[in-house]
Amino acid sequence: MTVREDAQGAMWIGADAGLYRIAPGATNAIRIAGDHGTMIAIFPDSHGDLWFGTRNGSVGRWRDGAFAWVGTARGSAFARSPRPATVCGSAPTMDCSG
């Protein structure tokens, strides 16, 4: 599971069952996405977008109040690289041998 607060004060929760958002002042979570694997990373970029990564290699983005999957393990630019990154523990690395 991964948790992050965005610049507007919303809490994002990535879990086995999908991605959830709790708006500032809200008392319940809204399910934003699911069915692409366990969420393991939430990262804000310099443009104000939030990027999400799953254990199976799917990548999603929250931009201008909307969520979209922008790649999957088989269909993203990350998967087409000569040696795609793998996840060891909680840090993306190129080599998990130690």
FENTAQUI-V8048 format. One record per residue. N is the residue number from 1. OMEGA is omega in whole degrees, -180 to 180 (999 if undefined). Layout:
# FENTAQUI-V8048
N OMEGA
N OMEGA
This chain:
# FENTAQUI-V8048
1 177
2 -178
3 178
4 173
5 180
6 -176
7 179
8 178
9 176
10 176
11 178
12 -179
13 176
14 -175
15 177
16 -174
17 178
18 -177
19 -178
20 178
21 174
22 -179
23 177
24 179
25 -179
26 179
27 178
28 180
29 176
30 177
31 -178
32 -175
33 177
34 174
35 176
36 179
37 -178
38 176
39 -179
40 -178
41 173
42 -175
43 175
44 176
45 -175
46 179
47 -180
48 176
49 172
50 179
51 -176
52 177
53 178
54 -180
55 -179
56 174
57 177
58 -179
59 178
60 -179
61 172
62 -180
63 176
64 175
65 -180
66 178
67 175
68 170
69 -178
70 178
71 175
72 -178
73 -178
74 -173
75 -178
76 176
77 -180
78 -177
79 -179
80 179
81 -177
82 -179
83 -175
84 178
85 172
86 -178
87 177
88 -174
89 -180
90 -177
91 176
92 -180
93 175
94 -177
95 -177
96 -175
97 176
98 999
